[in-house]
Amino acid sequence: FAVSIDKVEVGFAVSVFLLKFSNLFIGWKHITIISFHLGAISAGALLRRQGIFCKTFILASLLHSSHNIVMKSLDELRPTHIVKGVEGITPSSLDRNGLGTSAIKAIAFDVDGTLMGHHEINVEHDVYRALNDLAEASYKLYIISNAYGDRVDELKDMFEYNGVKARVVTPQYVTPAGESPKKYRKPHTAMIEDVAANAGGSVLMVGDQMIKDVLSANRADMPS
């Protein structure tokens, strides 16, 4: 775990950290955490044996802290459920996953990339049917989108005035006076919290982007 460079012992805990990071995605969490700690301990022991102080132990400590930050960040990007498409979200599938109407009061959908292609103005029949089935099962439906300008009017035409009656929520509706709506775009929690307050309970967030849809739900302690 250490190499000698110009007579200065440098702990090679970086390699252990990189191993840890690569294995996050294949489930070797506990094994690699142990490896990481052994690397830090080994580097520190080597320093003590040589009777010198250098940046190695500091590096190991920083990597230890970085590991915790990375783990927390990845947890925030992890959805509670994964489906292939909106059509797979049915009242029966929600019940099976503990997301019946007794657990959640509303379902909020992202639009572009989730209910339709980016900036399209037509919703496919199968998607409309899936939304109608959820509405008939007593779920309150909402649209949470970072859209602005004319796109907001298009969404209202599609979801509030025609077809499924889903309330459209965009940053401009949750922005305090005098502030910029850009600040309240997902992953900010303002929109999903507004929906939860309006629905009177927990909200299931459905979207296609981890860094926007999933992150905003997790930060608001909502399922996604």
Sine and cosine of phi, psi and omega as CSV:
sin_phi,cos_phi,sin_psi,cos_psi,sin_omega,cos_omega
0.00,0.00,0.13,0.99,-0.03,-1.00
-0.56,-0.83,0.49,-0.87,0.05,-1.00
-0.75,-0.66,0.39,-0.92,-0.01,-1.00
-0.98,-0.19,0.87,-0.49,0.03,-1.00
-0.81,-0.59,0.92,-0.38,-0.01,-1.00
0.79,0.61,0.69,0.72,0.08,-1.00
0.92,0.39,0.22,0.97,0.05,-1.00
-0.92,-0.38,0.86,-0.52,0.00,-1.00
-0.97,0.24,0.84,-0.54,-0.02,-1.00
-0.90,-0.44,0.88,-0.48,0.02,-1.00
-0.91,0.42,0.72,-0.70,-0.04,-1.00
-0.99,-0.16,0.67,0.75,-0.02,-1.00
-0.93,0.38,-0.27,0.96,0.01,-1.00
-0.85,0.53,-0.66,0.75,-0.03,-1.00
-0.89,0.46,-0.60,0.80,0.03,-1.00
-0.92,0.40,-0.64,0.77,0.01,-1.00
-0.90,0.44,-0.68,0.74,0.01,-1.00
-0.91,0.43,-0.61,0.79,0.07,-1.00
-0.88,0.47,-0.68,0.74,0.02,-1.00
-0.87,0.50,-0.71,0.70,-0.06,-1.00
-0.90,0.43,-0.67,0.74,-0.02,-1.00
-0.92,0.39,-0.53,0.85,-0.05,-1.00
-1.00,0.09,-0.09,1.00,0.04,-1.00
-0.85,0.53,-0.49,0.87,-0.14,-0.99
-1.00,-0.04,0.00,1.00,0.04,-1.00
-0.83,-0.56,0.23,0.97,0.19,-0.98
0.99,0.14,0.28,0.96,0.00,-1.00
-1.00,-0.06,0.65,0.76,-0.16,-0.99
-0.83,0.56,-0.83,0.55,-0.13,-0.99
-0.93,0.36,-0.61,0.79,0.00,-1.00
-0.88,0.47,-0.73,0.68,-0.07,-1.00
-0.96,0.26,-0.47,0.89,0.11,-0.99
-0.88,0.47,-0.68,0.73,0.05,-1.00
-0.87,0.48,-0.69,0.73,0.02,-1.00
-0.87,0.49,-0.66,0.76,-0.01,-1.00
-0.89,0.46,-0.72,0.70,0.00,-1.00
-0.91,0.41,-0.62,0.79,0.05,-1.00
-0.88,0.47,-0.61,0.79,0.03,-1.00
-0.89,0.45,-0.70,0.71,0.01,-1.00
-0.90,0.43,-0.68,0.73,0.00,-1.00
-0.89,0.45,-0.68,0.73,-0.01,-1.00
-0.88,0.47,-0.69,0.73,0.00,-1.00
-0.89,0.45,-0.69,0.73,0.01,-1.00
-0.90,0.43,-0.65,0.76,0.00,-1.00
-0.90,0.44,-0.64,0.77,0.00,-1.00
-0.89,0.45,-0.66,0.75,0.02,-1.00
-0.88,0.47,-0.71,0.70,-0.02,-1.00
-0.89,0.45,-0.62,0.79,-0.01,-1.00
-0.91,0.42,-0.61,0.79,-0.01,-1.00
-0.98,0.19,-0.24,0.97,0.03,-1.00
0.95,0.32,0.44,0.90,0.00,-1.00
-0.80,-0.60,0.27,-0.96,0.07,-1.00
-0.83,-0.56,0.77,-0.64,0.06,-1.00
-0.59,-0.81,-0.30,-0.95,-0.14,-0.99
-0.99,0.16,-0.08,1.00,-0.13,-0.99
-0.88,0.47,-0.78,0.63,-0.07,-1.00
-0.92,0.40,-0.58,0.81,0.07,-1.00
-0.89,0.46,-0.68,0.73,0.01,-1.00
-0.88,0.48,-0.70,0.72,0.00,-1.00
-0.88,0.47,-0.65,0.76,0.01,-1.00
-0.91,0.41,-0.66,0.76,0.01,-1.00
-0.90,0.43,-0.64,0.77,0.02,-1.00
-0.92,0.39,-0.58,0.82,0.07,-1.00
-0.87,0.49,-0.72,0.69,0.03,-1.00
-0.91,0.42,-0.65,0.76,0.01,-1.00
-0.89,0.47,-0.61,0.79,0.02,-1.00
-0.86,0.51,-0.69,0.73,0.01,-1.00
-0.91,0.42,-0.62,0.78,0.02,-1.00
-0.91,0.42,-0.70,0.71,0.00,-1.00
-0.88,0.47,-0.70,0.71,-0.01,-1.00
-0.88,0.48,-0.68,0.73,0.00,-1.00
-0.91,0.42,-0.66,0.75,-0.01,-1.00
-0.90,0.44,-0.68,0.74,0.00,-1.00
-0.92,0.40,-0.60,0.80,0.05,-1.00
-0.88,0.47,-0.61,0.80,-0.01,-1.00
-0.94,0.35,-0.34,0.94,-0.02,-1.00
-0.99,-0.15,0.08,1.00,-0.06,-1.00
-1.00,-0.09,0.88,-0.47,0.04,-1.00
-0.95,0.31,0.41,-0.91,0.03,-1.00
-0.98,0.20,-0.39,0.92,-0.01,-1.00
-0.57,-0.82,0.47,-0.88,0.02,-1.00
-0.76,-0.65,0.77,-0.64,0.07,-1.00
-0.74,-0.67,0.36,-0.93,-0.03,-1.00
-0.97,0.26,-0.51,0.86,-0.02,-1.00
-0.26,-0.97,0.15,-0.99,-0.02,-1.00
-0.86,0.51,-0.54,0.84,-0.02,-1.00
-0.88,0.48,-0.36,0.93,0.00,-1.00
-0.99,0.11,-0.06,1.00,0.03,-1.00
-0.99,-0.11,0.99,-0.16,-0.04,-1.00
-0.85,-0.53,0.32,-0.95,0.05,-1.00
-0.81,0.58,-0.64,0.77,-0.01,-1.00
-0.94,0.35,-0.64,0.77,0.02,-1.00
-0.93,0.38,-0.57,0.82,0.06,-1.00
-0.92,0.40,-0.66,0.75,0.05,-1.00
-0.87,0.50,-0.68,0.73,-0.03,-1.00
-0.90,0.44,-0.47,0.88,-0.04,-1.00
-0.98,-0.18,0.31,0.95,0.05,-1.00
0.95,0.31,0.42,0.91,-0.04,-1.00
-0.87,-0.49,0.57,0.82,0.06,-1.00
-0.93,0.36,0.06,-1.00,-0.06,-1.00
-0.91,0.42,-0.29,0.96,0.08,-1.00
-0.98,0.21,-0.35,0.94,-0.03,-1.00
-0.99,-0.13,-0.64,0.77,0.03,-1.00
-0.79,-0.61,0.56,-0.83,-0.05,-1.00
-0.99,-0.15,-0.36,0.93,-0.09,-1.00
-0.50,-0.87,0.34,-0.94,0.10,-1.00
-0.81,-0.58,0.81,-0.59,0.00,-1.00
-0.94,-0.34,0.76,-0.65,-0.05,-1.00
-0.92,-0.39,0.71,-0.71,0.29,-0.96
-0.94,0.33,0.29,-0.96,-0.05,-1.00
-0.95,-0.30,-0.96,0.28,-0.10,-0.99
-0.91,0.42,0.87,-0.49,-0.03,-1.00
1.00,-0.01,-0.13,0.99,-0.01,-1.00
-0.89,-0.45,-0.86,0.51,0.02,-1.00
-1.00,-0.02,-0.33,0.94,-0.02,-1.00
-0.29,-0.96,0.10,-0.99,0.08,-1.00
-0.93,0.36,0.25,-0.97,-0.05,-1.00
-0.89,0.46,0.82,-0.57,0.07,-1.00
0.89,0.45,0.37,0.93,0.13,-0.99
-0.98,0.20,0.28,-0.96,-0.04,-1.00
-0.85,-0.53,0.17,0.99,0.03,-1.00
-0.79,-0.62,0.69,-0.72,0.04,-1.00
-0.98,-0.19,0.73,-0.68,-0.01,-1.00
-0.90,0.43,0.49,-0.87,-0.06,-1.00
-0.85,0.53,-0.67,0.74,-0.02,-1.00
-0.89,0.46,-0.57,0.82,0.02,-1.00
-0.94,0.34,-0.71,0.71,0.05,-1.00
-0.85,0.52,-0.67,0.74,-0.01,-1.00
-0.90,0.44,-0.66,0.75,0.03,-1.00
-0.89,0.46,-0.66,0.75,0.01,-1.00
-0.92,0.39,-0.66,0.75,0.03,-1.00
-0.89,0.45,-0.63,0.77,0.02,-1.00
-0.88,0.47,-0.64,0.77,0.02,-1.00
-0.93,0.37,-0.65,0.76,0.01,-1.00
-0.91,0.42,-0.64,0.77,0.02,-1.00
-0.93,0.37,-0.37,0.93,0.05,-1.00
-1.00,0.04,0.22,0.98,0.09,-1.00
0.98,0.19,0.29,0.96,0.15,-0.99
-0.99,0.12,0.71,-0.70,0.13,-0.99
-0.99,0.15,0.72,-0.69,-0.08,-1.00
-0.94,-0.34,0.64,-0.76,0.01,-1.00
-0.68,-0.74,0.39,-0.92,0.15,-0.99
-0.91,-0.40,0.84,-0.54,0.09,-1.00
-0.91,-0.40,0.91,-0.42,-0.09,-1.00
-0.64,-0.77,0.52,-0.85,0.09,-1.00
-0.99,0.10,0.22,0.98,-0.07,-1.00
-0.88,0.47,0.39,-0.92,0.05,-1.00
-0.51,-0.86,0.23,-0.97,0.04,-1.00
0.91,0.41,-0.64,-0.77,-0.05,-1.00
-0.89,0.46,-0.44,0.90,-0.02,-1.00
-0.89,0.45,-0.53,0.85,0.03,-1.00
-0.89,0.45,-0.69,0.72,0.03,-1.00
-0.90,0.44,-0.61,0.79,0.04,-1.00
-0.89,0.46,-0.67,0.75,0.00,-1.00
-0.91,0.41,-0.64,0.77,0.04,-1.00
-0.89,0.46,-0.65,0.76,0.03,-1.00
-0.88,0.47,-0.63,0.78,-0.06,-1.00
-0.98,0.22,-0.61,0.79,-0.20,-0.98
-0.90,-0.44,-0.39,0.92,0.00,-1.00
-0.99,-0.17,-0.63,0.77,-0.11,-0.99
-0.99,-0.12,-0.44,0.90,-0.03,-1.00
-0.77,-0.64,0.42,-0.91,0.08,-1.00
0.89,0.45,-0.75,-0.67,-0.04,-1.00
-0.93,0.37,0.68,-0.73,0.03,-1.00
-1.00,0.02,1.00,0.03,0.00,-1.00
-0.86,-0.50,0.80,-0.59,-0.01,-1.00
-0.94,0.33,0.74,-0.67,-0.01,-1.00
-1.00,-0.06,0.82,-0.58,0.02,-1.00
-0.86,-0.52,0.84,-0.55,0.04,-1.00
-0.79,-0.61,0.22,-0.98,-0.07,-1.00
-0.80,0.60,-0.58,0.81,-0.07,-1.00
-0.89,0.46,-0.39,0.92,-0.04,-1.00
-1.00,0.08,-0.22,0.98,-0.02,-1.00
-0.89,-0.46,0.11,0.99,-0.05,-1.00
-1.00,0.04,0.83,-0.55,0.05,-1.00
-0.88,0.48,0.46,-0.89,0.00,-1.00
-0.83,0.55,0.71,-0.71,0.05,-1.00
1.00,0.02,-0.07,1.00,0.00,-1.00
-0.94,-0.34,0.28,-0.96,-0.02,-1.00
-1.00,0.04,0.73,-0.68,0.05,-1.00
-0.86,0.51,-0.42,0.91,-0.02,-1.00
-0.85,0.52,-0.52,0.85,-0.02,-1.00
-0.91,0.41,-0.43,0.90,-0.12,-0.99
-0.96,-0.27,0.30,0.95,0.13,-0.99
-0.95,0.30,0.45,-0.89,0.13,-0.99
-0.83,0.55,0.67,-0.75,0.32,0.95
-1.00,0.01,0.23,0.97,0.12,-0.99
-0.85,0.52,0.53,-0.85,-0.10,-1.00
-1.00,0.01,-0.02,1.00,-0.13,-0.99
-0.84,0.54,-0.68,0.74,-0.07,-1.00
-0.94,0.34,-0.71,0.70,-0.02,-1.00
-0.93,0.36,-0.53,0.85,0.06,-1.00
-0.93,0.36,-0.58,0.82,0.07,-1.00
-0.90,0.44,-0.68,0.73,0.03,-1.00
-0.89,0.45,-0.70,0.71,-0.01,-1.00
-0.87,0.49,-0.66,0.75,0.02,-1.00
-0.91,0.41,-0.64,0.77,0.00,-1.00
-0.94,0.34,-0.61,0.79,-0.04,-1.00
-0.99,0.15,-0.37,0.93,0.00,-1.00
0.99,0.16,0.52,0.86,0.02,-1.00
0.13,-0.99,-0.20,-0.98,-0.06,-1.00
-0.92,0.39,0.49,-0.87,-0.05,-1.00
-0.82,-0.57,0.70,-0.71,0.13,-0.99
-1.00,-0.02,0.86,-0.51,0.02,-1.00
-1.00,-0.09,0.80,-0.60,-0.01,-1.00
-0.89,-0.46,0.86,-0.51,0.00,-1.00
-0.36,-0.93,0.00,-1.00,-0.06,-1.00
-0.93,-0.36,-0.08,1.00,-0.07,-1.00
-0.86,-0.51,0.82,-0.57,0.00,-1.00
-0.92,0.40,-0.64,0.77,-0.11,-0.99
-0.98,0.18,-0.08,1.00,0.06,-1.00
-0.86,-0.51,-0.91,0.41,-0.11,-0.99
-0.94,0.34,-0.81,0.59,-0.04,-1.00
-0.92,0.40,-0.69,0.72,-0.03,-1.00
-0.89,0.46,-0.68,0.74,0.00,-1.00
-0.90,0.43,-0.63,0.78,0.02,-1.00
-0.91,0.41,-0.72,0.69,-0.03,-1.00
-0.90,0.43,-0.63,0.78,0.01,-1.00
-0.92,0.40,-0.47,0.88,0.04,-1.00
-1.00,-0.04,0.08,1.00,-0.01,-1.00
0.87,0.49,0.70,0.72,0.03,-1.00
-0.88,-0.47,0.47,-0.88,0.05,-1.00
-0.95,0.32,0.39,-0.92,-0.02,-1.00
-0.57,-0.82,0.00,0.00,0.00,0.00
